[in-house]
């Protein structure tokens, strides 16, 4: 599917006189991100202006995102008809979860590039503990109205 869609994107852009240096697909659980590198001289606004045409010819809700920070590419997001189910076992069995660099990791799922997404309960808890409580806040400033 992604190879056929990649070729359609290239064809649609070429028909509108937008040449590409390369195109790369990253397939996620809910959408596919096509990273495109326009040829020199191609204006970003021209590609963004073709969002409706891309959606029409691909028969999908297409979102053209501007420059992807740090990569020098643009993105075209196309959602899947049905989201893939991420098995919790596949997340918990990863080395990132098994050997975390912090205490108490919480696995939330996978990111766009299929890497495991973790948050750390301890770092969140420490942030909460560093905030002044309501009682401490009153003792510091009795006129605060708390």
N, CA, C and O atoms as CSV, one atom per row, in Angstrom:
chain,resi,resn,atom,element,x,y,z
A,1,UNK,N,N,0.818,-1.196,0.000
A,1,UNK,CA,C,0.000,0.000,0.000
A,1,UNK,C,C,0.858,1.254,0.000
A,1,UNK,O,O,0.593,2.180,-0.766
A,2,UNK,N,N,1.885,1.301,0.848
A,2,UNK,CA,C,2.652,2.538,0.950
A,2,UNK,C,C,3.454,2.821,-0.319
A,2,UNK,O,O,3.646,3.981,-0.684
A,3,UNK,N,N,3.926,1.763,-0.996
A,3,UNK,CA,C,4.667,1.991,-2.254
A,3,UNK,C,C,3.758,2.581,-3.324
A,3,UNK,O,O,4.158,3.487,-4.054
A,4,UNK,N,N,2.542,2.070,-3.414
A,4,UNK,CA,C,1.587,2.593,-4.397
A,4,UNK,C,C,1.210,4.031,-4.051
A,4,UNK,O,O,1.102,4.875,-4.941
A,5,UNK,N,N,1.012,4.314,-2.767
A,5,UNK,CA,C,0.672,5.666,-2.331
A,5,UNK,C,C,1.842,6.605,-2.559
A,5,UNK,O,O,1.651,7.747,-2.978
A,6,UNK,N,N,3.057,6.133,-2.287
A,6,UNK,CA,C,4.245,6.959,-2.547
A,6,UNK,C,C,4.301,7.363,-4.011
A,6,UNK,O,O,4.566,8.521,-4.334
A,7,UNK,N,N,4.051,6.409,-4.892
A,7,UNK,CA,C,4.112,6.703,-6.329
A,7,UNK,C,C,3.011,7.676,-6.733
A,7,UNK,O,O,3.231,8.543,-7.578
A,8,UNK,N,N,1.823,7.539,-6.135
A,8,UNK,CA,C,0.732,8.478,-6.423
A,8,UNK,C,C,1.108,9.889,-5.989
A,8,UNK,O,O,0.843,10.856,-6.704
A,9,UNK,N,N,1.730,10.006,-4.813
A,9,UNK,CA,C,2.153,11.332,-4.329
A,9,UNK,C,C,3.160,11.941,-5.287
A,9,UNK,O,O,3.052,13.113,-5.647
A,10,UNK,N,N,4.138,11.149,-5.701
A,10,UNK,CA,C,5.151,11.640,-6.648
A,10,UNK,C,C,4.490,12.074,-7.952
A,10,UNK,O,O,4.831,13.121,-8.504
A,11,UNK,N,N,3.546,11.275,-8.445
A,11,UNK,CA,C,2.863,11.597,-9.705
A,11,UNK,C,C,2.036,12.878,-9.593
A,11,UNK,O,O,2.071,13.724,-10.487
A,12,UNK,N,N,1.291,13.018,-8.493
A,12,UNK,CA,C,0.456,14.209,-8.301
A,12,UNK,C,C,1.325,15.460,-8.218
A,12,UNK,O,O,1.017,16.475,-8.842
A,13,UNK,N,N,2.406,15.386,-7.450
A,13,UNK,CA,C,3.289,16.542,-7.328
A,13,UNK,C,C,3.984,16.854,-8.649
A,13,UNK,O,O,4.140,18.023,-9.004
A,14,UNK,N,N,4.402,15.829,-9.377
A,14,UNK,CA,C,5.059,16.055,-10.672
A,14,UNK,C,C,4.088,16.690,-11.667
A,14,UNK,O,O,4.472,17.555,-12.455
A,15,UNK,N,N,2.828,16.254,-11.624
A,15,UNK,CA,C,1.807,16.840,-12.507
A,15,UNK,C,C,1.635,18.334,-12.227
A,15,UNK,O,O,1.288,19.103,-13.123
A,16,UNK,N,N,1.878,18.735,-10.984
A,16,UNK,CA,C,1.774,20.142,-10.593
A,16,UNK,C,C,3.135,20.836,-10.578
A,16,UNK,O,O,3.313,21.860,-9.917
A,17,UNK,N,N,4.079,20.276,-11.301
A,17,UNK,CA,C,5.417,20.843,-11.487
A,17,UNK,C,C,6.190,20.999,-10.170
A,17,UNK,O,O,6.893,21.988,-9.961
A,18,UNK,N,N,6.044,20.000,-9.287
A,18,UNK,CA,C,6.802,19.945,-8.045
A,18,UNK,C,C,7.655,18.685,-8.111
A,18,UNK,O,O,7.138,17.569,-8.060
A,19,UNK,N,N,8.953,18.874,-8.224
A,19,UNK,CA,C,9.869,17.740,-8.294
A,19,UNK,C,C,10.415,17.432,-6.901
A,19,UNK,O,O,10.630,18.335,-6.093
A,20,UNK,N,N,10.634,16.159,-6.636
A,20,UNK,CA,C,11.143,15.713,-5.347
A,20,UNK,C,C,12.517,15.090,-5.499
A,20,UNK,O,O,12.808,14.442,-6.504
A,21,UNK,N,N,13.364,15.291,-4.491
A,21,UNK,CA,C,14.647,14.600,-4.451
A,21,UNK,C,C,14.463,13.199,-3.891
A,21,UNK,O,O,15.032,12.234,-4.403
A,22,UNK,N,N,13.646,13.094,-2.814
A,22,UNK,CA,C,13.378,11.778,-2.252
A,22,UNK,C,C,12.077,11.799,-1.480
A,22,UNK,O,O,11.563,12.859,-1.122
A,23,UNK,N,N,11.550,10.607,-1.229
A,23,UNK,CA,C,10.341,10.431,-0.435
A,23,UNK,C,C,10.522,9.174,0.403
A,23,UNK,O,O,11.002,8.151,-0.086
A,24,UNK,N,N,10.132,9.261,1.678
A,24,UNK,CA,C,10.315,8.147,2.602
A,24,UNK,C,C,9.034,7.982,3.410
A,24,UNK,O,O,8.469,8.968,3.883
A,25,UNK,N,N,8.576,6.754,3.571
A,25,UNK,CA,C,7.360,6.477,4.335
A,25,UNK,C,C,7.706,5.909,5.697
A,25,UNK,O,O,8.536,5.008,5.818
A,26,UNK,N,N,7.052,6.455,6.734
A,26,UNK,CA,C,7.147,5.919,8.090
A,26,UNK,C,C,5.743,5.487,8.480
A,26,UNK,O,O,4.850,6.320,8.634
A,27,UNK,N,N,5.551,4.184,8.639
A,27,UNK,CA,C,4.227,3.647,8.917
A,27,UNK,C,C,4.050,3.526,10.419
A,27,UNK,O,O,4.777,2.786,11.082
A,28,UNK,N,N,3.074,4.262,10.956
A,28,UNK,CA,C,2.763,4.220,12.377
A,28,UNK,C,C,1.511,3.412,12.637
A,28,UNK,O,O,0.991,2.747,11.742
A,29,UNK,N,N,1.033,3.473,13.861
A,29,UNK,CA,C,-0.148,2.687,14.225
A,29,UNK,C,C,-1.450,3.330,13.754
A,29,UNK,O,O,-2.428,2.625,13.505
A,30,UNK,N,N,-1.476,4.653,13.630
A,30,UNK,CA,C,-2.704,5.324,13.221
A,30,UNK,C,C,-2.588,6.062,11.894
A,30,UNK,O,O,-3.601,6.349,11.256
A,31,UNK,N,N,-1.362,6.374,11.472
A,31,UNK,CA,C,-1.193,7.059,10.196
A,31,UNK,C,C,0.173,6.760,9.604
A,31,UNK,O,O,1.062,6.231,10.272
A,32,UNK,N,N,0.316,7.109,8.345
A,32,UNK,CA,C,1.598,6.974,7.663
A,32,UNK,C,C,2.106,8.377,7.359
A,32,UNK,O,O,1.377,9.212,6.823
A,33,UNK,N,N,3.356,8.623,7.704
A,33,UNK,CA,C,3.983,9.909,7.437
A,33,UNK,C,C,4.924,9.741,6.256
A,33,UNK,O,O,5.857,8.939,6.297
A,34,UNK,N,N,4.668,10.503,5.211
A,34,UNK,CA,C,5.554,10.519,4.049
A,34,UNK,C,C,6.426,11.757,4.164
A,34,UNK,O,O,5.935,12.882,4.084
A,35,UNK,N,N,7.720,11.544,4.352
A,35,UNK,CA,C,8.672,12.652,4.413
A,35,UNK,C,C,9.175,12.901,3.012
A,35,UNK,O,O,9.708,12.001,2.363
A,36,UNK,N,N,9.005,14.130,2.546
A,36,UNK,CA,C,9.450,14.461,1.198
A,36,UNK,C,C,10.538,15.527,1.269
A,36,UNK,O,O,10.511,16.426,2.109
A,37,UNK,N,N,11.479,15.393,0.373
A,37,UNK,CA,C,12.532,16.389,0.219
A,37,UNK,C,C,12.348,17.020,-1.154
A,37,UNK,O,O,12.670,16.397,-2.165
A,38,UNK,N,N,11.833,18.251,-1.206
A,38,UNK,CA,C,11.624,18.897,-2.508
A,38,UNK,C,C,12.958,19.251,-3.169
A,38,UNK,O,O,13.965,19.474,-2.497
A,39,UNK,N,N,12.935,19.296,-4.481
A,39,UNK,CA,C,14.118,19.729,-5.225
A,39,UNK,C,C,14.391,21.198,-4.920
A,39,UNK,O,O,13.477,21.929,-4.539
A,40,UNK,N,N,15.637,21.638,-5.084
A,40,UNK,CA,C,15.957,23.051,-4.849
A,40,UNK,C,C,15.097,23.960,-5.727
A,40,UNK,O,O,14.872,23.693,-6.907
A,41,UNK,N,N,14.630,25.036,-5.112
A,41,UNK,CA,C,13.808,26.006,-5.841
A,41,UNK,C,C,12.314,25.792,-5.688
A,41,UNK,O,O,11.533,26.669,-6.056
A,42,UNK,N,N,11.896,24.657,-5.159
A,42,UNK,CA,C,10.467,24.394,-4.963
A,42,UNK,C,C,10.016,25.097,-3.690
A,42,UNK,O,O,10.632,24.947,-2.635
A,43,UNK,N,N,8.939,25.861,-3.797
A,43,UNK,CA,C,8.445,26.609,-2.650
A,43,UNK,C,C,7.560,25.720,-1.772
A,43,UNK,O,O,6.738,24.948,-2.265
A,44,UNK,N,N,7.754,25.854,-0.466
A,44,UNK,CA,C,6.984,25.087,0.519
A,44,UNK,C,C,5.500,25.406,0.376
A,44,UNK,O,O,4.660,24.511,0.476
A,45,UNK,N,N,5.172,26.678,0.142
A,45,UNK,CA,C,3.777,27.101,0.028
A,45,UNK,C,C,3.077,26.404,-1.138
A,45,UNK,O,O,1.880,26.127,-1.075
A,46,UNK,N,N,3.821,26.125,-2.188
A,46,UNK,CA,C,3.213,25.456,-3.344
A,46,UNK,C,C,2.779,24.041,-2.966
A,46,UNK,O,O,1.696,23.597,-3.349
A,47,UNK,N,N,3.622,23.336,-2.215
A,47,UNK,CA,C,3.277,21.969,-1.792
A,47,UNK,C,C,2.119,22.012,-0.804
A,47,UNK,O,O,1.206,21.191,-0.887
A,48,UNK,N,N,2.145,22.957,0.128
A,48,UNK,CA,C,1.036,23.074,1.094
A,48,UNK,C,C,-0.268,23.388,0.370
A,48,UNK,O,O,-1.332,22.929,0.787
A,49,UNK,N,N,-0.198,24.158,-0.700
A,49,UNK,CA,C,-1.388,24.503,-1.480
A,49,UNK,C,C,-1.996,23.318,-2.220
A,49,UNK,O,O,-3.136,23.391,-2.680
A,50,UNK,N,N,-1.253,22.243,-2.336
A,50,UNK,CA,C,-1.748,21.053,-3.043
A,50,UNK,C,C,-2.404,20.041,-2.101
A,50,UNK,O,O,-2.704,18.921,-2.516
A,51,UNK,N,N,-2.628,20.415,-0.853
A,51,UNK,CA,C,-3.214,19.495,0.123
A,51,UNK,C,C,-4.570,18.961,-0.339
A,51,UNK,O,O,-4.824,17.760,-0.238
A,52,UNK,N,N,-5.428,19.819,-0.836
A,52,UNK,CA,C,-6.754,19.380,-1.287
A,52,UNK,C,C,-6.643,18.442,-2.485
A,52,UNK,O,O,-7.373,17.453,-2.566
A,53,UNK,N,N,-5.741,18.741,-3.413
A,53,UNK,CA,C,-5.553,17.872,-4.578
A,53,UNK,C,C,-5.038,16.506,-4.163
A,53,UNK,O,O,-5.499,15.483,-4.671
A,54,UNK,N,N,-4.091,16.484,-3.249
A,54,UNK,CA,C,-3.584,15.205,-2.762
A,54,UNK,C,C,-4.697,14.392,-2.105
A,54,UNK,O,O,-4.812,13.189,-2.337
A,55,UNK,N,N,-5.508,15.047,-1.293
A,55,UNK,CA,C,-6.624,14.368,-0.639
A,55,UNK,C,C,-7.623,13.815,-1.644
A,55,UNK,O,O,-8.133,12.707,-1.474
A,56,UNK,N,N,-7.900,14.578,-2.683
A,56,UNK,CA,C,-8.853,14.139,-3.708
A,56,UNK,C,C,-8.333,12.917,-4.455
A,56,UNK,O,O,-9.061,11.936,-4.613
A,57,UNK,N,N,-7.098,12.961,-4.911
A,57,UNK,CA,C,-6.557,11.871,-5.724
A,57,UNK,C,C,-6.165,10.646,-4.908
A,57,UNK,O,O,-6.103,9.539,-5.442
A,58,UNK,N,N,-5.902,10.835,-3.625
A,58,UNK,CA,C,-5.575,9.690,-2.778
A,58,UNK,C,C,-6.809,9.151,-2.049
A,58,UNK,O,O,-6.746,8.120,-1.380
A,59,UNK,N,N,-7.924,9.861,-2.188
A,59,UNK,CA,C,-9.192,9.482,-1.547
A,59,UNK,C,C,-9.001,9.299,-0.044
A,59,UNK,O,O,-9.425,8.297,0.532
A,60,UNK,N,N,-8.356,10.284,0.577
A,60,UNK,CA,C,-8.081,10.219,2.009
A,60,UNK,C,C,-8.003,11.634,2.563
A,60,UNK,O,O,-7.837,12.600,1.818
A,61,UNK,N,N,-8.123,11.740,3.874
A,61,UNK,CA,C,-7.924,13.019,4.543
A,61,UNK,C,C,-6.415,13.212,4.691
A,61,UNK,O,O,-5.770,12.537,5.492
A,62,UNK,N,N,-5.873,14.123,3.924
A,62,UNK,CA,C,-4.426,14.334,3.881
A,62,UNK,C,C,-4.092,15.620,4.618
A,62,UNK,O,O,-4.792,16.625,4.491
A,63,UNK,N,N,-3.016,15.577,5.388
A,63,UNK,CA,C,-2.535,16.771,6.065
A,63,UNK,C,C,-1.089,17.005,5.642
A,63,UNK,O,O,-0.217,16.169,5.880
A,64,UNK,N,N,-0.851,18.137,5.021
A,64,UNK,CA,C,0.516,18.501,4.645
A,64,UNK,C,C,1.070,19.344,5.777
A,64,UNK,O,O,0.584,20.440,6.052
A,65,UNK,N,N,2.101,18.811,6.431
A,65,UNK,CA,C,2.735,19.573,7.498
A,65,UNK,C,C,3.973,20.235,6.916
A,65,UNK,O,O,4.632,19.684,6.034
A,66,UNK,N,N,4.270,21.386,7.402
A,66,UNK,CA,C,5.399,22.151,6.880
A,66,UNK,C,C,6.719,21.453,7.137
A,66,UNK,O,O,6.811,20.225,7.105
A,67,UNK,N,N,7.700,22.226,7.382
A,67,UNK,CA,C,9.029,21.679,7.597
A,67,UNK,C,C,9.076,20.863,8.877
A,67,UNK,O,O,8.530,21.276,9.900
A,68,UNK,N,N,9.720,19.717,8.825
A,68,UNK,CA,C,9.921,18.880,9.995
A,68,UNK,C,C,11.220,19.351,10.643
A,68,UNK,O,O,12.281,19.274,10.023
A,69,UNK,N,N,11.149,19.841,11.888
A,69,UNK,CA,C,12.333,20.423,12.522
A,69,UNK,C,C,13.508,19.447,12.591
A,69,UNK,O,O,13.350,18.283,12.957
A,70,UNK,N,N,14.663,19.942,12.236
A,70,UNK,CA,C,15.886,19.162,12.333
A,70,UNK,C,C,16.110,18.175,11.205
A,70,UNK,O,O,17.124,17.477,11.192
A,71,UNK,N,N,15.186,18.100,10.256
A,71,UNK,CA,C,15.342,17.116,9.183
A,71,UNK,C,C,15.464,17.741,7.803
A,71,UNK,O,O,16.011,17.117,6.894
A,72,UNK,N,N,14.971,18.944,7.628
A,72,UNK,CA,C,15.021,19.566,6.309
A,72,UNK,C,C,14.086,18.909,5.312
A,72,UNK,O,O,14.337,18.927,4.106
A,73,UNK,N,N,13.000,18.325,5.821
A,73,UNK,CA,C,12.009,17.683,4.961
A,73,UNK,C,C,10.625,18.228,5.301
A,73,UNK,O,O,10.436,18.896,6.318
A,74,UNK,N,N,9.671,17.933,4.437
A,74,UNK,CA,C,8.267,18.244,4.695
A,74,UNK,C,C,7.547,16.934,4.946
A,74,UNK,O,O,8.064,15.863,4.627
A,75,UNK,N,N,6.350,17.018,5.519
A,75,UNK,CA,C,5.606,15.803,5.809
A,75,UNK,C,C,4.219,15.816,5.191
A,75,UNK,O,O,3.575,16.860,5.085
A,76,UNK,N,N,3.775,14.641,4.788
A,76,UNK,CA,C,2.407,14.430,4.332
A,76,UNK,C,C,1.869,13.281,5.164
A,76,UNK,O,O,2.367,12.158,5.079
A,77,UNK,N,N,0.835,13.567,5.981
A,77,UNK,CA,C,0.251,12.555,6.851
A,77,UNK,C,C,-1.042,12.025,6.237
A,77,UNK,O,O,-1.909,12.787,5.810
A,78,UNK,N,N,-1.147,10.703,6.205
A,78,UNK,CA,C,-2.359,10.061,5.710
A,78,UNK,C,C,-2.795,9.044,6.754
A,78,UNK,O,O,-2.067,8.091,7.032
A,79,UNK,N,N,-3.993,9.240,7.344
A,79,UNK,CA,C,-4.434,8.312,8.383
A,79,UNK,C,C,-4.820,6.954,7.803
A,79,UNK,O,O,-5.238,6.850,6.650
A,80,UNK,N,N,-4.674,5.923,8.621
A,80,UNK,CA,C,-5.105,4.584,8.231
A,80,UNK,C,C,-6.623,4.513,8.359
A,80,UNK,O,O,-7.227,5.256,9.131
A,81,UNK,N,N,-7.226,3.617,7.599
A,81,UNK,CA,C,-8.670,3.442,7.722
A,81,UNK,C,C,-9.034,2.923,9.100
A,81,UNK,O,O,-10.072,3.287,9.653
A,82,UNK,N,N,-8.181,2.073,9.653
A,82,UNK,CA,C,-8.405,1.538,10.990
A,82,UNK,C,C,-7.057,1.517,11.715
A,82,UNK,O,O,-6.049,1.067,11.170
A,83,UNK,N,N,-7.064,2.008,12.944
A,83,UNK,CA,C,-5.830,2.052,13.720
A,83,UNK,C,C,-5.391,0.648,14.107
A,83,UNK,O,O,-6.217,-0.218,14.398
A,84,UNK,N,N,-4.080,0.437,14.107
A,84,UNK,CA,C,-3.537,-0.845,14.553
A,84,UNK,C,C,-3.603,-0.915,16.073
A,84,UNK,O,O,-3.450,0.095,16.759
A,85,UNK,N,N,-3.829,-2.109,16.586
A,85,UNK,CA,C,-3.840,-2.319,18.026
A,85,UNK,C,C,-2.399,-2.555,18.470
A,85,UNK,O,O,-1.687,-3.375,17.890
A,86,UNK,N,N,-1.981,-1.833,19.495
A,86,UNK,CA,C,-0.642,-2.016,20.059
A,86,UNK,C,C,-0.791,-2.933,21.259
A,86,UNK,O,O,-1.426,-2.572,22.250
A,87,UNK,N,N,-0.211,-4.110,21.170
A,87,UNK,CA,C,-0.286,-5.063,22.276
A,87,UNK,C,C,0.600,-4.582,23.415
A,87,UNK,O,O,1.761,-4.229,23.206
A,88,UNK,N,N,0.052,-4.571,24.603
A,88,UNK,CA,C,0.812,-4.107,25.768
A,88,UNK,C,C,2.058,-4.962,25.989
A,88,UNK,O,O,3.095,-4.461,26.423
A,89,UNK,N,N,1.949,-6.241,25.689
A,89,UNK,CA,C,3.098,-7.132,25.841
A,89,UNK,C,C,4.270,-6.675,24.965
A,89,UNK,O,O,5.427,-6.748,25.380
A,90,UNK,N,N,3.962,-6.201,23.750
A,90,UNK,CA,C,5.045,-5.753,22.864
A,90,UNK,C,C,5.741,-4.517,23.412
A,90,UNK,O,O,6.923,-4.302,23.143
A,91,UNK,N,N,5.033,-3.714,24.167
A,91,UNK,CA,C,5.630,-2.523,24.775
A,91,UNK,C,C,6.428,-2.905,26.024
A,91,UNK,O,O,7.550,-2.437,26.222
A,92,UNK,N,N,5.836,-3.759,26.861
A,92,UNK,CA,C,6.487,-4.124,28.124
A,92,UNK,C,C,7.698,-5.033,27.929
A,92,UNK,O,O,8.558,-5.103,28.807
A,93,UNK,N,N,7.781,-5.724,26.805
A,93,UNK,CA,C,8.893,-6.640,26.558
A,93,UNK,C,C,10.132,-5.936,25.992
A,93,UNK,O,O,11.170,-6.575,25.817
A,94,UNK,N,N,10.041,-4.661,25.710
A,94,UNK,CA,C,11.182,-3.953,25.118
A,94,UNK,C,C,12.263,-3.686,26.149
A,94,UNK,O,O,12.002,-3.599,27.349
A,95,UNK,N,N,13.461,-3.561,25.660
A,95,UNK,CA,C,14.592,-3.273,26.552
A,95,UNK,C,C,14.442,-1.899,27.195
A,95,UNK,O,O,14.859,-1.700,28.336
A,96,UNK,N,N,13.855,-0.959,26.478
A,96,UNK,CA,C,13.666,0.384,27.020
A,96,UNK,C,C,12.810,0.342,28.290
A,96,UNK,O,O,13.047,1.107,29.225
A,97,UNK,N,N,11.815,-0.553,28.323
A,97,UNK,CA,C,10.983,-0.683,29.512
A,97,UNK,C,C,11.634,-1.586,30.553
A,97,UNK,O,O,11.549,-1.312,31.750
A,98,UNK,N,N,12.280,-2.656,30.111
A,98,UNK,CA,C,12.888,-3.615,31.032
A,98,UNK,C,C,14.089,-3.034,31.770
A,98,UNK,O,O,14.308,-3.350,32.940
A,99,UNK,N,N,14.862,-2.195,31.104
A,99,UNK,CA,C,16.055,-1.596,31.707
A,99,UNK,C,C,16.009,-0.071,31.557
A,99,UNK,O,O,16.814,0.514,30.831
A,100,UNK,N,N,15.072,0.555,32.241
A,100,UNK,CA,C,14.950,2.010,32.098
A,100,UNK,C,C,16.079,2.738,32.816
A,100,UNK,O,O,16.728,2.184,33.704
A,101,UNK,N,N,16.301,3.974,32.422
A,101,UNK,CA,C,17.354,4.756,33.077
A,101,UNK,C,C,16.812,5.561,34.264
A,101,UNK,O,O,17.549,6.335,34.875
A,102,UNK,N,N,15.531,5.382,34.591
A,102,UNK,CA,C,14.927,6.032,35.746
A,102,UNK,C,C,14.004,5.048,36.457
A,102,UNK,O,O,13.708,3.973,35.935
A,103,UNK,N,N,13.556,5.423,37.644
A,103,UNK,CA,C,12.675,4.551,38.410
A,103,UNK,C,C,11.224,4.697,37.961
A,103,UNK,O,O,10.818,5.747,37.463
A,104,UNK,N,N,10.458,3.639,38.144
A,104,UNK,CA,C,9.020,3.587,37.913
A,104,UNK,C,C,8.563,4.089,36.534
A,104,UNK,O,O,7.863,5.098,36.444
A,105,UNK,N,N,8.955,3.394,35.471
A,105,UNK,CA,C,8.471,3.796,34.153
A,105,UNK,C,C,7.014,3.390,33.960
A,105,UNK,O,O,6.569,2.368,34.482
A,106,UNK,N,N,6.287,4.192,33.212
A,106,UNK,CA,C,4.914,3.864,32.828
A,106,UNK,C,C,4.889,3.820,31.306
A,106,UNK,O,O,5.204,4.808,30.644
A,107,UNK,N,N,4.515,2.673,30.757
A,107,UNK,CA,C,4.446,2.510,29.304
A,107,UNK,C,C,3.092,3.014,28.821
A,107,UNK,O,O,2.051,2.567,29.302
A,108,UNK,N,N,3.107,3.942,27.872
A,108,UNK,CA,C,1.862,4.506,27.352
A,108,UNK,C,C,1.527,4.011,25.954
A,108,UNK,O,O,0.385,4.149,25.517
A,109,UNK,N,N,2.484,3.442,25.246
A,109,UNK,CA,C,2.214,2.966,23.896
A,109,UNK,C,C,3.424,3.151,23.012
A,109,UNK,O,O,4.568,3.061,23.457
A,110,UNK,N,N,3.140,3.417,21.726
A,110,UNK,CA,C,4.212,3.607,20.755
A,110,UNK,C,C,4.051,4.954,20.067
A,110,UNK,O,O,2.945,5.477,19.935
A,111,UNK,N,N,5.169,5.498,19.636
A,111,UNK,CA,C,5.179,6.774,18.937
A,111,UNK,C,C,4.994,6.544,17.445
A,111,UNK,O,O,4.831,5.411,16.992
A,112,UNK,N,N,5.023,7.633,16.691
A,112,UNK,CA,C,4.850,7.553,15.244
A,112,UNK,C,C,5.876,6.638,14.588
A,112,UNK,O,O,5.551,5.931,13.634
A,113,UNK,N,N,7.097,6.641,15.082
A,113,UNK,CA,C,8.139,5.808,14.487
A,113,UNK,C,C,8.226,4.430,15.151
A,113,UNK,O,O,9.236,3.738,15.023
A,114,UNK,N,N,7.164,4.037,15.861
A,114,UNK,CA,C,7.033,2.725,16.506
A,114,UNK,C,C,8.008,2.499,17.653
A,114,UNK,O,O,8.241,1.353,18.037
A,115,UNK,N,N,8.581,3.553,18.205
A,115,UNK,CA,C,9.405,3.373,19.396
A,115,UNK,C,C,8.488,3.446,20.626
A,115,UNK,O,O,7.413,4.044,20.578
A,116,UNK,N,N,8.925,2.839,21.707
A,116,UNK,CA,C,8.122,2.780,22.922
A,116,UNK,C,C,8.086,4.156,23.585
A,116,UNK,O,O,9.106,4.838,23.681
A,117,UNK,N,N,6.900,4.551,24.038
A,117,UNK,CA,C,6.731,5.835,24.703
A,117,UNK,C,C,6.552,5.593,26.190
A,117,UNK,O,O,5.571,4.981,26.613
A,118,UNK,N,N,7.504,6.074,26.982
A,118,UNK,CA,C,7.479,5.907,28.432
A,118,UNK,C,C,7.461,7.264,29.114
A,118,UNK,O,O,8.022,8.240,28.615
A,119,UNK,N,N,6.805,7.304,30.261
A,119,UNK,CA,C,6.935,8.443,31.170
A,119,UNK,C,C,7.406,7.872,32.494
A,119,UNK,O,O,7.246,6.681,32.759
A,120,UNK,N,N,7.973,8.706,33.305
A,120,UNK,CA,C,8.545,8.237,34.553
A,120,UNK,C,C,7.782,8.838,35.723
A,120,UNK,O,O,7.782,10.055,35.910
A,121,UNK,N,N,7.147,8.005,36.495
A,121,UNK,CA,C,6.327,8.439,37.615
A,121,UNK,C,C,7.145,9.179,38.658
A,121,UNK,O,O,6.654,10.146,39.241
A,122,UNK,N,N,8.360,8.762,38.907
A,122,UNK,CA,C,9.182,9.389,39.946
A,122,UNK,C,C,9.490,10.830,39.573
A,122,UNK,O,O,9.379,11.717,40.419
A,123,UNK,N,N,9.871,11.084,38.338
A,123,UNK,CA,C,10.194,12.452,37.970
A,123,UNK,C,C,8.960,13.330,38.063
A,123,UNK,O,O,9.071,14.495,38.445
A,124,UNK,N,N,7.775,12.804,37.723
A,124,UNK,CA,C,6.545,13.562,37.848
A,124,UNK,C,C,6.244,13.821,39.321
A,124,UNK,O,O,5.872,14.932,39.698
A,125,UNK,N,N,6.407,12.789,40.155
A,125,UNK,CA,C,6.124,12.920,41.577
A,125,UNK,C,C,7.059,13.948,42.223
A,125,UNK,O,O,6.623,14.748,43.051
A,126,UNK,N,N,8.331,13.929,41.851
A,126,UNK,CA,C,9.280,14.888,42.411
A,126,UNK,C,C,8.900,16.314,42.023
A,126,UNK,O,O,9.044,17.233,42.829
A,127,UNK,N,N,8.425,16.503,40.813
A,127,UNK,CA,C,8.000,17.833,40.391
A,127,UNK,C,C,6.827,18.299,41.248
A,127,UNK,O,O,6.763,19.460,41.651
A,128,UNK,N,N,5.905,17.387,41.520
A,128,UNK,CA,C,4.749,17.737,42.341
A,128,UNK,C,C,5.175,18.055,43.775
A,128,UNK,O,O,4.618,18.955,44.404
A,129,UNK,N,N,6.159,17.321,44.289
A,129,UNK,CA,C,6.605,17.553,45.653
A,129,UNK,C,C,7.319,18.892,45.797
A,129,UNK,O,O,7.315,19.480,46.879
A,130,UNK,N,N,7.918,19.370,44.745
A,130,UNK,CA,C,8.639,20.634,44.806
A,130,UNK,C,C,7.713,21.845,44.755
A,130,UNK,O,O,8.137,22.961,45.057
A,131,UNK,N,N,6.455,21.636,44.378
A,131,UNK,CA,C,5.508,22.735,44.364
A,131,UNK,C,C,5.073,23.031,45.801
A,131,UNK,O,O,4.894,22.107,46.595
A,132,UNK,N,N,4.905,24.291,46.135
A,132,UNK,CA,C,4.439,24.589,47.495
A,132,UNK,C,C,2.987,24.137,47.658
A,132,UNK,O,O,2.158,24.344,46.772
A,133,UNK,N,N,2.701,23.534,48.772
A,133,UNK,CA,C,1.332,23.103,49.032
A,133,UNK,C,C,0.507,24.316,49.434
A,133,UNK,O,O,1.050,25.394,49.678
A,134,UNK,N,N,-0.794,24.136,49.500
A,134,UNK,CA,C,-1.681,25.224,49.873
A,134,UNK,C,C,-1.355,25.729,51.284
A,134,UNK,O,O,-1.351,26.933,51.542
A,135,UNK,N,N,-1.081,24.782,52.189
A,135,UNK,CA,C,-0.766,25.144,53.566
A,135,UNK,C,C,0.538,25.949,53.617
A,135,UNK,O,O,0.610,26.983,54.281
A,136,UNK,N,N,1.559,25.469,52.913
A,136,UNK,CA,C,2.832,26.190,52.888
A,136,UNK,C,C,2.687,27.542,52.217
A,136,UNK,O,O,3.334,28.514,52.607
A,137,UNK,N,N,1.836,27.598,51.206
A,137,UNK,CA,C,1.645,28.840,50.480
A,137,UNK,C,C,1.056,29.905,51.403
A,137,UNK,O,O,1.466,31.064,51.346
A,138,UNK,N,N,0.092,29.524,52.258
A,138,UNK,CA,C,-0.509,30.469,53.180
A,138,UNK,C,C,0.494,30.963,54.205
A,138,UNK,O,O,0.514,32.143,54.554
A,139,UNK,N,N,1.321,30.054,54.682
A,139,UNK,CA,C,2.292,30.467,55.701
A,139,UNK,C,C,3.340,31.408,55.107
A,139,UNK,O,O,3.896,32.250,55.812
A,140,UNK,N,N,3.603,31.260,53.812
A,140,UNK,CA,C,4.572,32.155,53.175
A,140,UNK,C,C,3.967,33.521,52.896
A,140,UNK,O,O,4.646,34.543,52.995
A,141,UNK,N,N,2.691,33.531,52.549
A,141,UNK,CA,C,2.047,34.766,52.170
A,141,UNK,C,C,0.634,34.787,52.749
A,141,UNK,O,O,-0.292,34.312,52.092
A,142,UNK,N,N,0.441,35.314,53.939
A,142,UNK,CA,C,-0.876,35.251,54.577
A,142,UNK,C,C,-1.919,36.090,53.861
A,142,UNK,O,O,-3.111,35.892,54.101
A,143,UNK,N,N,-1.537,37.002,53.008
A,143,UNK,CA,C,-2.501,37.859,52.304
A,143,UNK,C,C,-2.877,37.314,50.927
A,143,UNK,O,O,-3.460,38.030,50.112
A,144,UNK,N,N,-2.549,36.065,50.671
A,144,UNK,CA,C,-2.771,35.522,49.333
A,144,UNK,C,C,-4.238,35.235,49.052
A,144,UNK,O,O,-4.614,35.118,47.885
A,145,UNK,N,N,-5.074,35.119,50.063
A,145,UNK,CA,C,-6.490,34.857,49.845
A,145,UNK,C,C,-6.823,33.405,49.691
A,145,UNK,O,O,-7.944,33.076,49.303
A,146,UNK,N,N,-5.905,32.524,49.974
A,146,UNK,CA,C,-6.171,31.091,49.881
A,146,UNK,C,C,-6.926,30.729,51.100
A,146,UNK,O,O,-7.284,29.565,51.282
